[in-house]
Every structure is written in C-alpha cells, then in structure tokens.
C-alpha cells in the first residue's frame, strides 16, 4: 500500500507514477490539470472513478452534476473542504490499490 504522504510527494515528479485512472485523476487534479483529471474518469463506470468524477464536478462548482455522480458512486454529496475530500478519496483508493 502506498501512503498518502508518498502519493503527495509524487506530485513533485514530472510525470505521475503508474496509477489506476481514479488515482491518476487525483494526481492530475492536485497538479492543477482539472481537464486532464476529468478525462481520466469521464467515461469510466466503476464506483471509484465516479467518486472522483463527483469530486471534480464539485470542485468545478457544478453541484447538480456532482450530486448525480455521488449518487452513481453510492456516496453521499459532500460539503467538507475540497482538500479534505481529496485526501479522503486518495487515502481510500490507495488503501484498496494492489
């Protein structure tokens, strides 16, 4: 399992480490590439990607779309600070990663 601190440290690298699409999306988002992050999860239909997709639309300010994706992901809509939600998602996905 990769620790959140190691994942955050990887943000200084030029390129992301080998990551599943939802984690790659979070990596790109943390680097300021919302569009690239969105492309990682936009057409995926797994729950993890939908969770990240919801977060991204919430960050964008499109709360109706975010609620839709939270529902598809089986997650309640969030109102925690965005950085806290990012860390929560990253921690969960890292814990589940092979």
C-alpha positions as a Markdown table, in Angstrom:
| # | Residue | x | y | z |
|---|---|---|---|---|
| 1 | Unk | 0.0 | 0.0 | 0.0 |
| 2 | Unk | 1.2 | 3.5 | -0.9 |
| 3 | Unk | 0.9 | 6.0 | 1.9 |
| 4 | Unk | -0.8 | 9.3 | 1.3 |
| 5 | Unk | 2.4 | 11.2 | 2.1 |
| 6 | Unk | 4.2 | 9.2 | -0.6 |
| 7 | Unk | 1.4 | 9.9 | -3.1 |
| 8 | Unk | 1.6 | 13.6 | -2.2 |
| 9 | Unk | 5.4 | 13.5 | -2.6 |
| 10 | Unk | 5.0 | 12.1 | -6.1 |
| 11 | Unk | 3.3 | 15.3 | -7.1 |
| 12 | Unk | 6.7 | 16.9 | -7.5 |
| 13 | Unk | 7.6 | 14.5 | -10.3 |
| 14 | Unk | 7.3 | 15.5 | -13.9 |
| 15 | Unk | 5.1 | 12.5 | -14.7 |
| 16 | Unk | 2.7 | 10.5 | -12.5 |
| 17 | Unk | 3.7 | 7.1 | -11.3 |
| 18 | Unk | 1.8 | 4.1 | -12.7 |
| 19 | Unk | -1.7 | 4.6 | -11.3 |
| 20 | Unk | -5.2 | 3.4 | -11.9 |
| 21 | Unk | -7.4 | 6.0 | -13.6 |
| 22 | Unk | -9.1 | 7.4 | -10.5 |
| 23 | Unk | -5.8 | 7.9 | -8.7 |
| 24 | Unk | -4.2 | 9.4 | -11.8 |
| 25 | Unk | -7.1 | 11.8 | -12.0 |
| 26 | Unk | -6.5 | 12.9 | -8.4 |
| 27 | Unk | -2.8 | 13.3 | -9.2 |
| 28 | Unk | -3.5 | 15.5 | -12.2 |
| 29 | Unk | -6.1 | 17.5 | -10.3 |
| 30 | Unk | -3.6 | 18.2 | -7.5 |
| 31 | Unk | -1.2 | 19.4 | -10.2 |
| 32 | Unk | -3.8 | 21.9 | -11.4 |
| 33 | Unk | -4.9 | 19.9 | -14.5 |
| 34 | Unk | -8.6 | 19.6 | -14.0 |
| 35 | Unk | -9.3 | 18.9 | -17.6 |
| 36 | Unk | -6.8 | 16.0 | -17.7 |
| 37 | Unk | -8.2 | 14.7 | -14.4 |
| 38 | Unk | -11.7 | 14.8 | -15.8 |
| 39 | Unk | -10.6 | 12.9 | -19.0 |
| 40 | Unk | -9.3 | 10.1 | -16.8 |
| 41 | Unk | -12.7 | 9.4 | -15.3 |
| 42 | Unk | -15.2 | 10.9 | -17.6 |
| 43 | Unk | -16.1 | 7.7 | -19.5 |
| 44 | Unk | -15.4 | 5.2 | -16.8 |
| 45 | Unk | -18.3 | 3.4 | -15.0 |
| 46 | Unk | -16.6 | 2.0 | -11.9 |
| 47 | Unk | -17.5 | 3.4 | -8.5 |
| 48 | Unk | -14.1 | 4.8 | -7.7 |
| 49 | Unk | -14.0 | 6.7 | -11.0 |
| 50 | Unk | -17.5 | 8.0 | -10.3 |
| 51 | Unk | -16.5 | 9.2 | -6.9 |
| 52 | Unk | -13.6 | 11.1 | -8.3 |
| 53 | Unk | -15.8 | 12.4 | -11.1 |
| 54 | Unk | -18.2 | 13.7 | -8.4 |
| 55 | Unk | -15.4 | 15.4 | -6.5 |
| 56 | Unk | -14.2 | 17.1 | -9.7 |
| 57 | Unk | -17.6 | 18.5 | -10.6 |
| 58 | Unk | -18.0 | 19.7 | -7.0 |
| 59 | Unk | -14.6 | 21.4 | -7.3 |
| 60 | Unk | -15.7 | 22.9 | -10.6 |
| 61 | Unk | -18.8 | 24.3 | -8.9 |
| 62 | Unk | -21.3 | 22.2 | -10.8 |
| 63 | Unk | -23.1 | 20.9 | -7.7 |
| 64 | Unk | -26.0 | 19.4 | -9.6 |
| 65 | Unk | -23.7 | 17.3 | -11.7 |
| 66 | Unk | -21.6 | 16.4 | -8.7 |
| 67 | Unk | -24.7 | 15.2 | -6.8 |
| 68 | Unk | -25.5 | 13.0 | -9.8 |
| 69 | Unk | -22.1 | 11.4 | -9.8 |
| 70 | Unk | -22.0 | 11.0 | -6.0 |
| 71 | Unk | -25.3 | 9.1 | -6.4 |
| 72 | Unk | -23.8 | 6.9 | -9.1 |
| 73 | Unk | -20.8 | 6.2 | -6.9 |
| 74 | Unk | -23.1 | 5.3 | -4.0 |
| 75 | Unk | -21.7 | 8.2 | -1.9 |
| 76 | Unk | -23.4 | 11.0 | -0.2 |
| 77 | Unk | -22.9 | 14.5 | -1.5 |
| 78 | Unk | -20.0 | 16.2 | 0.3 |
| 79 | Unk | -19.6 | 19.7 | 1.8 |
| 80 | Unk | -16.2 | 19.2 | 3.5 |
| 81 | Unk | -13.3 | 21.4 | 2.3 |
| 82 | Unk | -12.2 | 20.2 | -1.1 |
| 83 | Unk | -8.7 | 19.4 | 0.1 |
| 84 | Unk | -10.1 | 17.2 | 2.9 |
| 85 | Unk | -12.3 | 15.3 | 0.4 |
| 86 | Unk | -9.3 | 14.9 | -2.0 |
| 87 | Unk | -7.3 | 13.4 | 0.9 |
| 88 | Unk | -10.2 | 11.1 | 1.9 |
| 89 | Unk | -10.6 | 9.8 | -1.6 |
| 90 | Unk | -6.9 | 9.4 | -2.2 |
| 91 | Unk | -6.5 | 7.5 | 1.1 |
| 92 | Unk | -9.3 | 5.2 | 0.3 |
| 93 | Unk | -8.1 | 4.4 | -3.2 |
| 94 | Unk | -4.5 | 4.0 | -2.1 |
| 95 | Unk | -5.6 | 1.5 | 0.6 |
| 96 | Unk | -7.5 | -0.5 | -1.9 |
| 97 | Unk | -4.8 | -0.4 | -4.6 |
| 98 | Unk | -3.0 | -3.7 | -5.3 |
